[in-house]
């Protein structure tokens, strides 16, 4: 028989989910805004070069754009291969690990391996462009641009590895500072090298590529230099070895999550590239309207991406601390904040849709064709905002190939087939492509939410 002593202190009841959300939203805001600006800085890095090259010469614009068309999918895949760093760092920090530096030391070596492989692949760009069917002169010029950009793939993966480690520990601002410095260097060098100023030769697209590679070196070297001065790295000497502390085996989880992340990023990147190619088959006007709407989507997506990284940190740290209920609350807060914010932004863009398209073009027929796409985007972006947060949350809990399979199903089994059918067989043209995108993102969001519930249930939520 158990006798209860009513004088014994009782555990304070846990606040309801609704009561905990404002605290999580506040934490997400403080974590996410530097990430939003940092990720936007990566977009500006190439966008500024493309704009300046286009003002110099249309042919330079074509060469630079095609060179970046090879560079971006490979580097995006490489970034995905590094997501295990932020996942493992956040969980270990939440668990109270005394020293997190071994994760970064292993992650840095992995980033060098991944970035080095990407650099070597980019050296083959001209041959790849010829295989695709580009004219020899265009393939040669764009290939030279890609070769100049090639070292930047290594610099960018190193920067991302360092940034993921810092973000996993909750330090978001250093990456933003490095990104601002890189953009300033990029603007200055583009101004000097594209058109030839201060006695320098006019290098056109190749000058823009030199500027981009130099800027990526600055952001990587700057962030590593700042990290070298941190007490955690000054106090702990690198034990050496080819693969860092613990050897190759110690990085198994990081690589498992990373390889799955790289595959997922690859599926998504090439799926959207396929949609862009499909828009081109619909004609020049359709491609122009699709490109404008997709650029709007990309810019807005940076906000959701920033929230997703912050959510991954919160979910990983609370799960690492063993508080699965708080991990669930962090996930709910992230998804609701991302979808709510992007929903409001989409509504605002829809209200001024002709002006949004008019910012990119003053062609009345193109404005009339592109404005309705903003209405579809207003819905599609909500689902996109949800799926990116959910995907980061599942990886924060250590998931790998389950999340990747979901992305493959959503984008290759739903988005592309439906988009192509609606565009070419239902007569909806580029609008059909965006409806397909909305369906793919919705599928990803639903499946990832179910996956997140399973992962949390395994941990006792």
Secondary structure as the mmCIF struct_conf table of DSSP 4:
data_model
#
loop_
_struct_conf.conf_type_id
_struct_conf.id
_struct_conf.beg_label_comp_id
_struct_conf.beg_label_asym_id
_struct_conf.beg_label_seq_id
_struct_conf.end_label_comp_id
_struct_conf.end_label_asym_id
_struct_conf.end_label_seq_id
HELX_LH_PP_P HELX_LH_PP_P1 UNK A 2 UNK A 4
TURN_TY1_P TURN_TY1_P1 UNK A 6 UNK A 7
BEND BEND1 UNK A 8 UNK A 8
HELX_LH_PP_P HELX_LH_PP_P2 UNK A 9 UNK A 16
HELX_RH_AL_P HELX_RH_AL_P1 UNK A 17 UNK A 56
HELX_RH_AL_P HELX_RH_AL_P2 UNK A 58 UNK A 80
TURN_TY1_P TURN_TY1_P2 UNK A 81 UNK A 82
HELX_RH_AL_P HELX_RH_AL_P3 UNK A 83 UNK A 94
TURN_TY1_P TURN_TY1_P3 UNK A 95 UNK A 96
BEND BEND2 UNK A 98 UNK A 98
HELX_RH_AL_P HELX_RH_AL_P4 UNK A 101 UNK A 122
TURN_TY1_P TURN_TY1_P4 UNK A 123 UNK A 124
HELX_RH_AL_P HELX_RH_AL_P5 UNK A 125 UNK A 132
TURN_TY1_P TURN_TY1_P5 UNK A 133 UNK A 133
HELX_RH_AL_P HELX_RH_AL_P6 UNK A 136 UNK A 168
TURN_TY1_P TURN_TY1_P6 UNK A 169 UNK A 170
HELX_RH_AL_P HELX_RH_AL_P7 UNK A 173 UNK A 193
TURN_TY1_P TURN_TY1_P7 UNK A 194 UNK A 196
TURN_TY1_P TURN_TY1_P8 UNK A 198 UNK A 199
HELX_RH_AL_P HELX_RH_AL_P8 UNK A 204 UNK A 228
TURN_TY1_P TURN_TY1_P9 UNK A 229 UNK A 229
BEND BEND3 UNK A 230 UNK A 230
HELX_RH_AL_P HELX_RH_AL_P9 UNK A 231 UNK A 235
BEND BEND4 UNK A 236 UNK A 236
TURN_TY1_P TURN_TY1_P10 UNK A 242 UNK A 243
TURN_TY1_P TURN_TY1_P11 UNK A 245 UNK A 246
HELX_RH_AL_P HELX_RH_AL_P10 UNK A 247 UNK A 250
TURN_TY1_P TURN_TY1_P12 UNK A 251 UNK A 251
HELX_RH_AL_P HELX_RH_AL_P11 UNK A 252 UNK A 281
TURN_TY1_P TURN_TY1_P13 UNK A 282 UNK A 282
HELX_RH_AL_P HELX_RH_AL_P12 UNK A 284 UNK A 320
TURN_TY1_P TURN_TY1_P14 UNK A 321 UNK A 322
HELX_RH_AL_P HELX_RH_AL_P13 UNK A 324 UNK A 351
TURN_TY1_P TURN_TY1_P15 UNK A 352 UNK A 352
HELX_RH_AL_P HELX_RH_AL_P14 UNK A 353 UNK A 360
HELX_RH_AL_P HELX_RH_AL_P15 UNK A 364 UNK A 396
TURN_TY1_P TURN_TY1_P16 UNK A 397 UNK A 398
HELX_RH_AL_P HELX_RH_AL_P16 UNK A 401 UNK A 408
HELX_RH_PI_P HELX_RH_PI_P1 UNK A 409 UNK A 415
HELX_RH_AL_P HELX_RH_AL_P17 UNK A 416 UNK A 420
HELX_RH_PI_P HELX_RH_PI_P2 UNK A 421 UNK A 425
BEND BEND5 UNK A 426 UNK A 427
HELX_RH_AL_P HELX_RH_AL_P18 UNK A 429 UNK A 458
TURN_TY1_P TURN_TY1_P17 UNK A 459 UNK A 460
#
